[in-house]
Amino acid sequence: MAFIDYINYDNASEGLKKLYKKYGGKTKTPSNIVRIAGTNPQAMENHVKFYMSIMHQKSEITRHQREMIAVVVSSINECHY
């Protein structure tokens, strides 16, 4: 659970609602790691772009290996993400 309150869809600004729809699919609820930036929609968009560039760009390591690295680092940091 985050220490920063999430902004729910009904209370979001129009710009944030667009991002919730874009990143949240049918439920309009993005993952919590994305929602945490709801107080700063530009940061939210930058976060997703950064993640996508790290995980989906051409690389010498596979996407599977990148995901495994993320899991190990999160575990070491005791982070459930």
Secondary structure, 3 states (H helix, E strand, C coil): CCCCCCCCHHHCCHHHHHHHHHHHHHHCCCCHHHHHHHHCHHHHHHHHHHHHHHHHCCCCCCHHHHHHHHHHHHHHCCCCC
